Amino acid sequence: MHLKGNDITPEEKKIVLKVTNEGKTSPEIGTIVGRSHSAIQRLISNYNSLKSVISKPRNGRPSKLTNCEKSYIIKSMCLNPRTITSQIANEIRKKFEKNSS
């Protein structure tokens, strides 16, 4: 599981669930953990519906380039910072047999 931004840490999730079972309200739990009551409510509702505290994968457009292609771009720019982007795109097309725009 990869945390992004201000995601609640696994330790905080354990504390939230433990204190929830003791009967505390979400604003009270929020002050204990140092998070907003809405984040606590979201965690509790997700736990109640999914029976899991693991964060759902985020949506988003898939990357057009693989990690290998990205590292190739970085490497080529480090070797020659004056390289033109169209030249790098052509090299990627040839090397990886891929169309990139």
DSSP file with accessible surface (Angstrom, degrees, kcal/mol):
  #  RESIDUE AA STRUCTURE BP1 BP2  ACC     N-H-->O    O-->H-N    N-H-->O    O-->H-N    TCO  KAPPA ALPHA  PHI   PSI    X-CA   Y-CA   Z-CA
    1    1 A M              0   0  130      0, 0.0     2,-0.5     0, 0.0    53,-0.0   0.000 360.0 360.0 360.0 130.4    0.0    0.0    0.0
    2    2 A H        -     0   0  144     53,-0.1     2,-0.3     2,-0.0    53,-0.0  -0.904 360.0-138.8-107.0 125.6    1.4    3.3   -1.0
    3    3 A L        -     0   0   70     -2,-0.5     2,-0.4     4,-0.1     6,-0.0  -0.634  18.2-164.3 -84.4 139.1    0.5    6.4    1.1
    4    4 A K    >   -     0   0  115     -2,-0.3     3,-1.3     0, 0.0     2,-0.0  -0.979  49.5 -40.7-123.3 137.2   -0.3    9.6   -0.8
    5    5 A G  T 3  S-     0   0   83     -2,-0.4    -2,-0.0     1,-0.2     0, 0.0  -0.245 125.4  -8.6  56.6-121.5   -0.5   13.1    0.6
    6    6 A N  T 3  S+     0   0  141     -2,-0.0    -1,-0.2     2,-0.0     3,-0.1  -0.140  86.2 155.8-105.1  36.6   -2.2   13.1    3.9
    7    7 A D    <   -     0   0   30     -3,-1.3     2,-0.3     1,-0.1    -4,-0.1  -0.296  52.9-101.5 -60.0 149.9   -3.4    9.5    4.0
    8    8 A I        -     0   0   19     31,-0.1    -1,-0.1     1,-0.1    -2,-0.0  -0.574  40.2-122.7 -75.1 130.7   -4.1    8.1    7.5
    9    9 A T     >  -     0   0   40     -2,-0.3     4,-2.3     1,-0.1     5,-0.2  -0.287  20.6-110.5 -71.8 159.0   -1.2    5.9    8.5
   10   10 A P  H  > S+     0   0   49      0, 0.0     4,-2.0     0, 0.0     5,-0.1   0.866 119.6  54.2 -58.7 -35.0   -1.8    2.2    9.5
   11   11 A E  H  > S+     0   0  121      1,-0.2     4,-2.0     2,-0.2     5,-0.1   0.917 108.8  48.1 -64.8 -41.8   -1.0    3.0   13.1
   12   12 A E  H  > S+     0   0   39      1,-0.2     4,-2.8     2,-0.2    -1,-0.2   0.887 108.5  55.0 -65.5 -36.9   -3.6    5.8   13.1
   13   13 A K  H  X S+     0   0    7     -4,-2.3     4,-2.5     2,-0.2    -1,-0.2   0.910 107.2  49.9 -62.8 -41.1   -6.1    3.5   11.6
   14   14 A K  H  X S+     0   0  152     -4,-2.0     4,-2.3     2,-0.2    -1,-0.2   0.924 111.9  48.1 -62.3 -42.9   -5.6    1.0   14.4
   15   15 A I  H  X S+     0   0   79     -4,-2.0     4,-2.9     2,-0.2     5,-0.3   0.928 110.7  51.4 -63.6 -44.2   -6.1    3.7   17.0
   16   16 A V  H  X S+     0   0    0     -4,-2.8     4,-2.4     1,-0.2    -2,-0.2   0.938 112.2  45.4 -60.0 -46.7   -9.2    5.0   15.3
   17   17 A L  H  X S+     0   0   31     -4,-2.5     4,-1.8     2,-0.2    -1,-0.2   0.899 113.8  49.6 -66.6 -37.6  -10.8    1.6   15.2
   18   18 A K  H  X S+     0   0  138     -4,-2.3     4,-0.8    -5,-0.2    -2,-0.2   0.945 114.6  43.4 -64.8 -46.8   -9.9    0.8   18.8
   19   19 A V  H  <>S+     0   0   14     -4,-2.9     5,-1.6     1,-0.2     3,-0.4   0.844 109.2  58.7 -70.9 -30.8  -11.2    4.1   20.0
   20   20 A T  H ><5S+     0   0   37     -4,-2.4     3,-1.7    -5,-0.3    -1,-0.2   0.920 103.2  52.4 -62.3 -41.6  -14.4    3.8   17.9
   21   21 A N  H 3<5S+     0   0  144     -4,-1.8    -1,-0.2     1,-0.3    -2,-0.2   0.728 101.7  61.2 -67.6 -20.7  -15.2    0.5   19.6
   22   22 A E  T 3<5S-     0   0  125     -4,-0.8    -1,-0.3    -3,-0.4    -2,-0.2   0.505 122.4-106.1 -81.9  -6.8  -14.8    2.3   23.0
   23   23 A G  T < 5 +     0   0   63     -3,-1.7    -3,-0.2    -4,-0.3    -2,-0.1   0.599  66.0 150.4  97.2  12.8  -17.7    4.6   21.9
   24   24 A K      < -     0   0   94     -5,-1.6    -1,-0.2     1,-0.1     2,-0.1  -0.431  44.7-117.5 -76.0 152.5  -15.9    7.9   21.1
   25   25 A T     >  -     0   0   73     -2,-0.1     4,-2.6     1,-0.1     5,-0.2  -0.457  26.6-107.1 -84.2 164.0  -17.4   10.2   18.5
   26   26 A S  H  > S+     0   0   20      1,-0.2     4,-2.7     2,-0.2     5,-0.2   0.874 119.0  52.6 -65.1 -36.3  -15.5   11.1   15.3
   27   27 A P  H  > S+     0   0   69      0, 0.0     4,-1.8     0, 0.0    -1,-0.2   0.919 111.4  48.1 -63.7 -36.3  -14.7   14.7   16.4
   28   28 A E  H  > S+     0   0   91      2,-0.2     4,-1.8     1,-0.2    -2,-0.2   0.929 113.2  46.8 -67.5 -41.7  -13.2   13.3   19.6
   29   29 A I  H  X S+     0   0    1     -4,-2.6     4,-2.8     1,-0.2     5,-0.3   0.896 108.2  57.5 -66.0 -38.3  -11.2   10.7   17.7
   30   30 A G  H  X>S+     0   0    4     -4,-2.7     4,-2.3     1,-0.2     5,-1.7   0.890 106.9  47.1 -59.8 -40.3  -10.1   13.4   15.3
   31   31 A T  H  <5S+     0   0  116     -4,-1.8    -1,-0.2     3,-0.2    -2,-0.2   0.871 112.3  50.8 -70.7 -33.1   -8.6   15.4   18.1
   32   32 A I  H  <5S+     0   0   95     -4,-1.8    -2,-0.2     1,-0.2    -1,-0.2   0.941 121.5  32.0 -66.3 -46.6   -6.9   12.3   19.5
   33   33 A V  H  <5S-     0   0   24     -4,-2.8    -2,-0.2     2,-0.1    -1,-0.2   0.728 108.4-118.9 -86.0 -23.2   -5.3   11.3   16.2
   34   34 A G  T  <5S+     0   0   64     -4,-2.3     2,-0.3    -5,-0.3    -3,-0.2   0.796  73.6 115.9  87.4  29.8   -4.9   14.9   14.8
   35   35 A R  S   <S-     0   0   63     -5,-1.7    -1,-0.3    -6,-0.2    -2,-0.1  -0.833  71.7 -89.6-124.1 165.9   -7.1   14.4   11.8
   36   36 A S     >  -     0   0   64     -2,-0.3     4,-1.8     1,-0.1     3,-0.2  -0.368  32.5-120.6 -73.3 154.0  -10.4   16.0   10.7
   37   37 A H  H  > S+     0   0   97      1,-0.2     4,-2.7     2,-0.2     5,-0.2   0.844 113.5  58.1 -64.8 -29.8  -13.6   14.4   11.8
   38   38 A S  H  > S+     0   0   51      2,-0.2     4,-2.4     1,-0.2    -1,-0.2   0.894 104.7  50.1 -69.0 -36.0  -14.6   13.9    8.2
   39   39 A A  H  > S+     0   0   13      2,-0.2     4,-2.2     1,-0.2    -1,-0.2   0.907 112.2  48.3 -65.9 -38.7  -11.5   11.8    7.5
   40   40 A I  H  X S+     0   0    0     -4,-1.8     4,-2.6     2,-0.2    -2,-0.2   0.927 111.1  49.7 -66.2 -44.7  -12.3    9.7   10.6
   41   41 A Q  H  X S+     0   0   98     -4,-2.7     4,-2.7     1,-0.2     5,-0.2   0.906 110.6  50.7 -60.8 -41.7  -15.9    9.3    9.4
   42   42 A R  H  X S+     0   0  141     -4,-2.4     4,-2.5     2,-0.2     5,-0.2   0.924 111.0  48.5 -62.7 -43.7  -14.7    8.2    6.0
   43   43 A L  H  X S+     0   0   13     -4,-2.2     4,-2.4     2,-0.2    -2,-0.2   0.937 113.3  47.0 -62.7 -44.7  -12.3    5.7    7.5
   44   44 A I  H  X S+     0   0   30     -4,-2.6     4,-2.7     2,-0.2    -2,-0.2   0.923 113.1  47.9 -65.7 -42.8  -15.1    4.2    9.7
   45   45 A S  H  X S+     0   0   59     -4,-2.7     4,-2.2     1,-0.2     5,-0.2   0.906 112.1  49.7 -67.5 -38.4  -17.6    4.0    6.9
   46   46 A N  H  X S+     0   0   54     -4,-2.5     4,-2.8    -5,-0.2     6,-0.5   0.907 112.0  48.8 -63.4 -40.7  -15.1    2.4    4.6
   47   47 A Y  H  X S+     0   0   85     -4,-2.4     4,-2.3    -5,-0.2    -2,-0.2   0.921 111.6  49.0 -65.0 -42.4  -14.3   -0.1    7.3
   48   48 A N  H  < S+     0   0   93     -4,-2.7    -2,-0.2     1,-0.2    -1,-0.2   0.871 118.7  38.6 -66.8 -35.2  -17.9   -0.9    8.0
   49   49 A S  H  < S+     0   0   83     -4,-2.2    -2,-0.2    -5,-0.2    -1,-0.2   0.888 131.9  24.3 -83.3 -38.5  -18.7   -1.4    4.3
   50   50 A L  H  < S-     0   0   86     -4,-2.8    -3,-0.2     2,-0.2    -2,-0.2   0.587  90.0-134.5-101.6 -14.4  -15.6   -3.2    3.2
   51   51 A K  S  < S+     0   0  141     -4,-2.3     2,-0.3    -5,-0.4    -4,-0.2   0.839  77.4  93.3  57.6  34.8  -14.4   -4.7    6.5
   52   52 A S        -     0   0   43     -6,-0.5    -2,-0.2    -5,-0.1    -1,-0.2  -0.988  64.6-153.3-152.8 147.1  -10.9   -3.5    5.6
   53   53 A V        +     0   0   47     -2,-0.3     2,-0.2    -3,-0.1    -6,-0.1   0.334  59.1 120.6-103.1   6.0   -8.9   -0.4    6.3
   54   54 A I  S    S-     0   0  113      1,-0.1    -2,-0.1    -7,-0.1     2,-0.1  -0.525  70.1-113.3 -72.4 133.3   -6.8   -0.7    3.1
   55   55 A S        -     0   0   46     -2,-0.2    -1,-0.1     1,-0.1   -53,-0.1  -0.374  28.8-114.6 -67.5 142.8   -7.1    2.3    0.9
   56   56 A K        -     0   0  126      1,-0.1    -1,-0.1    -2,-0.1     2,-0.1  -0.447  39.6 -95.4 -72.0 149.1   -8.8    1.8   -2.4
   57   57 A P        -     0   0  119      0, 0.0     2,-0.2     0, 0.0    -1,-0.1  -0.402  44.0-116.3 -65.2 143.7   -6.7    2.3   -5.5
   58   58 A R        -     0   0  138      1,-0.1     2,-0.1    -3,-0.1    -3,-0.0  -0.543  22.9-122.5 -82.8 148.8   -7.0    5.8   -7.0
   59   59 A N        +     0   0  163     -2,-0.2     2,-0.3     3,-0.0    -1,-0.1  -0.378  47.7 127.8 -80.3 164.5   -8.3    6.4  -10.4
   60   60 A G        -     0   0   67     -2,-0.1     3,-0.0     3,-0.0     0, 0.0  -0.824  61.0 -67.8 159.8 163.4   -6.4    8.2  -13.1
   61   61 A R        -     0   0  194     -2,-0.3     3,-0.1     1,-0.1     2,-0.0  -0.530  55.3-115.1 -73.0 133.6   -5.2    8.0  -16.6
   62   62 A P        -     0   0  107      0, 0.0     2,-0.1     0, 0.0    -1,-0.1  -0.360  35.7-101.6 -66.6 148.1   -2.6    5.3  -17.2
   63   63 A S        -     0   0   73      1,-0.1    -3,-0.0     2,-0.1     0, 0.0  -0.420  17.3-146.7 -70.7 141.4    0.9    6.5  -18.1
   64   64 A K  S    S+     0   0  110     -2,-0.1     2,-0.4    -3,-0.1    -1,-0.1   0.751  83.0  61.6 -77.5 -24.8    1.8    6.2  -21.8
   65   65 A L  S    S-     0   0   45      4,-0.0     2,-0.1     3,-0.0    -2,-0.1  -0.820  79.2-132.3-106.4 144.4    5.4    5.6  -20.9
   66   66 A T     >  -     0   0   70     -2,-0.4     4,-2.5     1,-0.1     5,-0.2  -0.381  33.5-103.8 -81.1 169.4    6.8    2.7  -18.9
   67   67 A N  H  > S+     0   0  131      1,-0.2     4,-2.5     2,-0.2     5,-0.2   0.872 123.5  55.3 -62.5 -35.1    9.3    3.2  -16.1
   68   68 A C  H  > S+     0   0   74      2,-0.2     4,-1.9     1,-0.2    -1,-0.2   0.919 108.9  46.5 -63.3 -43.1   12.1    2.1  -18.4
   69   69 A E  H  > S+     0   0    8      2,-0.2     4,-2.0     1,-0.2    -2,-0.2   0.895 111.5  51.7 -68.1 -38.2   11.1    4.7  -21.0
   70   70 A K  H  X S+     0   0   86     -4,-2.5     4,-2.2     1,-0.2    -2,-0.2   0.921 110.2  48.1 -64.0 -43.0   10.9    7.4  -18.4
   71   71 A S  H  X S+     0   0   67     -4,-2.5     4,-2.7     1,-0.2    -1,-0.2   0.864 108.2  55.9 -67.4 -32.6   14.4    6.6  -17.1
   72   72 A Y  H  X S+     0   0   49     -4,-1.9     4,-2.7     2,-0.2    -1,-0.2   0.912 107.4  49.1 -62.9 -41.8   15.7    6.5  -20.7
   73   73 A I  H  X S+     0   0   47     -4,-2.0     4,-2.3     2,-0.2    -2,-0.2   0.941 112.7  46.9 -62.5 -46.1   14.4   10.1  -21.2
   74   74 A I  H  X S+     0   0  111     -4,-2.2     4,-2.2     1,-0.2    -2,-0.2   0.928 113.1  49.3 -62.8 -44.1   16.0   11.3  -17.9
   75   75 A K  H  X S+     0   0  136     -4,-2.7     4,-2.2     1,-0.2    -1,-0.2   0.931 111.6  47.9 -61.8 -45.4   19.3    9.6  -18.8
   76   76 A S  H  X S+     0   0   15     -4,-2.7     4,-2.1     1,-0.2    -1,-0.2   0.876 111.9  50.1 -66.9 -34.5   19.4   11.1  -22.3
   77   77 A M  H  < S+     0   0   66     -4,-2.3    -1,-0.2    -5,-0.2    -2,-0.2   0.850 110.5  50.3 -71.1 -33.3   18.6   14.6  -20.9
   78   78 A C  H  < S+     0   0   98     -4,-2.2    -2,-0.2    -5,-0.2    -1,-0.2   0.886 112.1  47.4 -69.5 -38.5   21.4   14.2  -18.3
   79   79 A L  H  < S+     0   0  139     -4,-2.2    -2,-0.2     1,-0.3    -1,-0.2   0.888 134.5  10.8 -69.0 -39.9   23.9   13.2  -21.0
   80   80 A N    ><  -     0   0   80     -4,-2.1     3,-1.8    -5,-0.2    -1,-0.3  -0.755  63.7-175.7-142.3  92.4   22.9   16.0  -23.4
   81   81 A P  T 3  S+     0   0   95      0, 0.0    -1,-0.1     0, 0.0    -4,-0.1   0.692  83.3  63.4 -63.6 -16.7   20.6   18.7  -21.9
   82   82 A R  T 3  S+     0   0  224      2,-0.1     2,-0.1    -5,-0.0    -5,-0.1   0.337  73.3 128.5 -90.8   8.8   20.4   20.4  -25.3
   83   83 A T    <   -     0   0   18     -3,-1.8     2,-0.2    -7,-0.2    -3,-0.0  -0.407  62.1-120.9 -66.2 138.1   18.6   17.4  -26.9
   84   84 A I     >  -     0   0  104      1,-0.1     4,-1.9    -2,-0.1     3,-0.4  -0.556  13.7-127.6 -80.7 142.8   15.4   18.4  -28.7
   85   85 A T  H  > S+     0   0  115      1,-0.2     4,-2.6    -2,-0.2     5,-0.2   0.867 109.4  55.4 -61.4 -36.4   12.3   16.7  -27.5
   86   86 A S  H  > S+     0   0   69      1,-0.2     4,-2.2     2,-0.2    -1,-0.2   0.876 106.3  52.3 -65.0 -32.5   11.3   15.5  -31.0
   87   87 A Q  H  > S+     0   0   90     -3,-0.4     4,-2.2     2,-0.2    -2,-0.2   0.923 110.1  47.6 -68.9 -41.9   14.7   13.8  -31.2
   88   88 A I  H  X S+     0   0   10     -4,-1.9     4,-2.5     2,-0.2    -2,-0.2   0.915 110.5  52.6 -63.8 -41.7   14.1   12.0  -27.9
   89   89 A A  H  X S+     0   0   21     -4,-2.6     4,-2.4     1,-0.2    -2,-0.2   0.913 109.4  48.9 -61.1 -41.5   10.7   10.9  -29.1
   90   90 A N  H  X S+     0   0   75     -4,-2.2     4,-2.2     2,-0.2    -1,-0.2   0.902 110.2  50.9 -64.3 -41.4   12.2    9.5  -32.3
   91   91 A E  H  X S+     0   0   58     -4,-2.2     4,-3.1     2,-0.2     5,-0.3   0.900 110.3  49.8 -63.2 -39.1   14.8    7.6  -30.3
   92   92 A I  H  X S+     0   0    4     -4,-2.5     4,-2.7     2,-0.2     6,-0.4   0.920 109.2  51.8 -65.8 -42.0   12.1    6.2  -28.0
   93   93 A R  H  X>S+     0   0   87     -4,-2.4     4,-0.8    -5,-0.2     5,-0.6   0.917 116.0  40.9 -59.8 -43.0   10.0    5.1  -31.0
   94   94 A K  H  <5S+     0   0  169     -4,-2.2    -2,-0.2     3,-0.2    -1,-0.2   0.942 120.1  41.9 -71.1 -47.3   13.1    3.3  -32.5
   95   95 A K  H  <5S+     0   0  127     -4,-3.1    -2,-0.2     1,-0.2    -3,-0.2   0.911 128.9  26.3 -70.6 -43.9   14.4    1.8  -29.3
   96   96 A F  H  <5S-     0   0   55     -4,-2.7    -1,-0.2    -5,-0.3    -2,-0.2   0.388  99.2-126.0-102.2   2.3   11.1    0.6  -27.8
   97   97 A E  T  <5 +     0   0  178     -4,-0.8     2,-0.3    -5,-0.3    -4,-0.2   0.952  66.0 132.5  50.4  56.7    9.2    0.2  -31.0
   98   98 A K      < -     0   0   59     -5,-0.6     2,-0.6    -6,-0.4    -1,-0.2  -0.979  60.9-123.7-138.7 148.5    6.4    2.5  -29.7
   99   99 A N        +     0   0  149     -2,-0.3     2,-0.4    -3,-0.1    -9,-0.1  -0.824  35.5 176.5 -91.0 123.1    4.4    5.4  -30.8
  100  100 A S              0   0   18     -2,-0.6    -7,-0.1   -11,-0.1    -2,-0.0  -0.967 360.0 360.0-126.7 144.5    4.8    8.4  -28.5
  101  101 A S              0   0  138     -2,-0.4    -2,-0.0   -12,-0.0     0, 0.0  -0.765 360.0 360.0-122.8 360.0    3.3   11.8  -28.9
